[in-house]
């Protein structure tokens, strides 16, 4: 495939950081310590690290529900975080935003003519390989890197490398108006940067964000979610929302997919990798890495229990993300088919397995405890540096 020269197509855990990591590597930027490209873990840490978020969307017309979970710093302000991360590593990115499809297409063609890869926000509904059902059109986006051309089609890294038509890419970029056809690219490696300063700035953001009292975007959001798992007084409690089973299957699948498939354990393992790397220059950070691996274990336990009564679902989601990473078109198409068949089969009236909500509540309480322990342990270390 004619991928642009120098584009490394590095694999990654999450679309939120994989694309940025590849753009930085393609520009020639290297880690000052290793003289190798920055790792995805280091990009996560420098960007501001972790966050929390919980939103439950109900789609009664489609007998479905979508659980939106946020795991990174300011996860709902993706553009701003990208630009801040670039600044911290001495990069001056090119950015293009427009409300017009023609202007957006012209800019992309200009960059492609120079062989410059660009990061874009897209609605995955319009990416054929994703197999997104109709009711999820316009329900959020993913980050891809447009990294090559093949005839009139585009090559994009979305896990692995996929070929998409020009029209599909136009529609995917245009569907969510707030994205404004966003493109970001790195013309060339920037000035040398101080890795320690970048690491500490990222950790500062991480701690500040996770100490905030917000019940939407901080650890209190998880406390609130745990309370909503049982009881019936709150109209957003799971027992109220899913009293007839409508949409419960989709919510549980979203939980598993978000924690395992999309983020490899809610990004907690990746953040632990960041702290392990950072400990090469600040050894005290090593013990904090262990705390975040414990948090990852708690998140994974929550995800596993969510689909414990649905083993077919867990396997299908795992196969879907494995095929996406490998760009295995046939395996991905089959996994997409199985996932959608299961949704149509179960979503109308999947009843809560006995004790499930109580189990998930206990798991969430364990997640909260692990998150607070890890955060406070890291905070104490930073205070002593």
N, C-alpha and C positions, 0 to 999 in steps of 0.2 A: 504494500500500500504506500502511496506517495505522501507519507507524513512529512511535514516541514523539516528541513535539515536541522539537526541539533535538538529536536524535541525528544525528551527521554522516555515519555510515557511510563513514568514510575508508578507502580501500584500504590494503593493507599487504603486506609481504613474508612475514610469519610469523604464524601464529595465536598464538604465544607472546607477541607484543607488540602486535599489531594491536588486540586487544580492549581492553587497558589504555589504549592511545593514544586510542581512541574514548571510553571512559568519562571519561577526563580532559578531553577536549575538550567532551563533553556537559555536564560539571559547570561549565564556564566557566573552567577553568584555562588560563593562557596562559604562553608562554615569556617570561620577564622582558625578554629582549632584543628580541624581534620583536613582542611583544603578539599573537602568533598561537598556535594550539594547538601543544603540544609535538609534535615529529615522532616517528615510530616509531623512527628512528635514535637520537634523544636519549633516548627511553625505554629502549632497549636499553643504551646506555652508562651511564646512571644506575643501571640495575638491577644492574650488576656485569659487564656485557659478555659476553665469550665464555667458552666451556669446551670440553671434549672428552669424548667418551664412546663406547664401543663394546661392544655386546652382540649376540651371534648366538643367535637362538632357533631350535631345530629342531622341526618338526612332521611327524614321519615318517608319522603316520596320514593326513595330508593331502598327503603328498609335497611339502612346502613348507618354507620357512625365512623368517624375518624378521630383517633386520638393523636393530637399533635404534642410532641415532647421536644423540649429544648435542652441541649446538653452542654452548650458552649457559651462563652462570655458574649453577652449582648446578641444572642442567637437570632433575635428578630430585627437586628440592624446590620445585616450582612455586609452591605457596601461600606459602611463606615469602618467596620472592623478590618476589612481588607485594606483600606487605605492607611489606617493606623499601623497595621502590621508592616506594610511596605515602608512606611516612614522609619520604623524602628530598625529596619535592616538596611537603611541607606539607599532605598530604591525610590525613584521618581516614576511612578507608573503613568502610562497613558490611559485616559478614561474618556469614553464617549457615551453620551446619553442623548436620546431623542425620542420624541413621540411619533415620529414618522417612519414608516417601513422603508421608504426609498432611501432616506438618509442613513438609516441603520444598515441597509444592504450595501450602500456605496462605501461606507467606512469599513465594513467587513471585507469587501472585495479589495479595497486599498491595502489593508493589512495582509491579506492572503497573497497579494501580488508581491509583497516584500518577504513572504515566508515567515510572518510573525504570528505565532499562536496567540489566541485571546481567550480570556475567561468570560463566560456568559451565564446569565441566569435564564433558565428556560422552564416552561411548563412541560413536565414529562409526558403529559397526555399526548402531545404531538410527536413524541419520539417513538416511532413504531416498535422498536425493540423492547420498549418498556411494558407494552401491553396494559396500559392503564385503562380501567373501565370508564364508561361515559360519565358516571356520577362524580368522578374525581377531576373532571376538567376544570381548570382554574382554581384548584384547591391548594396551590402551593407550588414550589419549584425546587429544582436542583441546580447545582453548578456544574457546568461542563467546560471543557477546553476545546475550542475549535482549532484543530491542529493539522489540517491537511485538506487536499482536494483530490477528487478522483472523477474526472470528467466534469459533469455539471453538479455532482454531489459533493457533500462535505464529509470530512472525517472528523469525528469528535471523540474525545476521551470521556466516557461515562462509565467508569470502572475500567473496562477494556476499551479498545478502539472500535467504533461503529461507524458505518456509512449511512448517512441520512440525506434525503433529497433536499434541494434548495428550498422548495415550498414548505416542507416539514419544518425546517429550521426557521424560516420566516415566521410561520405560525407559532412555533414554540417560543420564540423571543417576544412576540407581540401580545400573546394572550393575557398576561398579567400586566396591566397598565402601569403599576407602580415600579416595575422593573425598568421602564423607559429604554428598552433595548440595550441595557447596560453591557458594555464591553470594557475589559481592563487588560492591559498588556504591559510588558516591560521592554522598552527599547533596547536597553543594555544594562549590564551590571552597574550598580551605583558606586558610591564612595565606600571605602572600608568602614565597617561599623564595629562598635564595642559590644561583643556578645554578652558580657556580664551585665552591662547596662540594659540591654534589650531583654534579657532573661528576668532581671529584677523588676523592670517596668511591667512585664507581663504578669509576674506573680503578684505585684501590687494590685493590678486590675482584678485579677482572679479573686484575691482575698476581699477586696472592697465590694465586689459584686456579690459574693457569697455571704457577706455579712449584712447585706441590705435586708430591710424588713418586708420587701415586696412579697405579696401572696400570689403574684403572677409570674415573677421572673427570678426568684431566689429560693433558698432552702425552705422558707415558709410555704411556698407553693406545693412542696411535697408533703408538708404537714397537713395542709388543707386537703390535698388529694387523698391522703390516708383516711381522713375523717369522712370523706364522701363515699368511701367504699361500703360503709354499712349505714343503717338507719334509713328512715324514709321522710323525715321532716323537711330536709333541704330538697328543693326541686331538681338540683343537679346531682343528688346522690345517685350512685349506681343502681341501688335498689328501686329508685323512682324512675330514672331514665330507662332502665332495661327491665321494667316490671313484666312486660309481655315478651321479653326476649328479642325484640326487634333491634337489630344493630349491635347486639352484644358480641357476636362472633367477630364482626369487623373491628370493634374496639380492642378485643383481645389480640387479634392478629396484628393490629397497628402497634400495640404495646411490644409484642415480640419482635416485630420487624424493626421498630425504631431502636430498641435496645441492642438487639443482636445483629441484624442484617445491615443496618445503616451506619452503626457507630461502634461495632465491636466491643460492646459492653459499656454503652453510654459514654464513650470517650474516656472513661476513667483509666482503663489500661494504657491508652495512648498518652494520657497525661502523666501516668507513672513512668512511662518511657522517657518523657521529657525531663522529669525530675532526675531520673537516673543519668541521663546525659549531662544535665546541669551539674550533677554532683561531681563530675570530673574536675570542675573548677571550684565548686562549693560542696565539699564532702558531706556536710551536715544535711543536705537535701535528700540523701539516700534513704533515710528513715521515713521521710514523708512519702516517698515513692511506694513504700510498703503499705502505708495507710490507704493510698488510693487504689492499690490492687485489692485491698480488702473491700473497699467501696464497690469496685468492679464486680467482685464476687456476689455482693448483695444485690446489685442490679441484675445480674444474670440469673440469680435465683428467682427474682420477681418475674422475669421474662419466661423462664422455664415453667413456673407454676401457672402462668397465664394460659399456656397451651397444653398443659399436662394431660387434659382430657381430650386433646385434639392432636395426637401424634402425627397424623397426616399433614396437618397444617404446618407444624414446626419443620418437618422435613421439606415440604414444598417451598417454604420461605428460604430455608438454608440453600436449597438447590437453585433458587432464583438468583440469590446474590452471588453464589459461586459462579453461575453461568454469566452473570453480568460482569464480574471481574475478569473472567476469561474470554469475554466476547464470543462465547459459544452460542451462536444464534439458534441452533436447533434445540439445545438443552434449555435455553432461556424461553423460547416459545412454548415448549412443553410445560415448564414450570409455571409460566404465566397462565397457561390454560388450566392447570390443576388448581392454582390459587383462586382463579375466578370461579371455577366449577364448585369449589368448596364454599366460597362465599355465597353463591346463589343457593346452594343446598342448605346452608345453616343459618344465614342471616335473618330470614323471616321470623323465626321463633326458637332460636337457640337459648334454652333456659340455663340459668346458672347452675353448674354442678354443685352438689351439696358442699357447703363450707368454703366455696372458692373466694367469695368476697372477703371473708374473715382471714383467709390465708394471704390474700394479696395485701390486705391491710397490715398484717403482721410483717410481711416482707417490706412494705413501704416504710414502716416504722424502723425496721432494721437499716434500710437505706438511709433514712434521715440521721440515725445515730452514727452510722459510718461516715456520712458526709460531714457532720459536725466535728467528729473526732479528727478526720483528715485535715479539714480546714484549720482547726485550732492548733493542731500539731505543726502544720506548715507556718502558721502565723507566729508561733513561738520561735521557730527556727529563724525566721526573717528578722524578728526583733533582736536576735543575738548576733546577727552578722555585722 
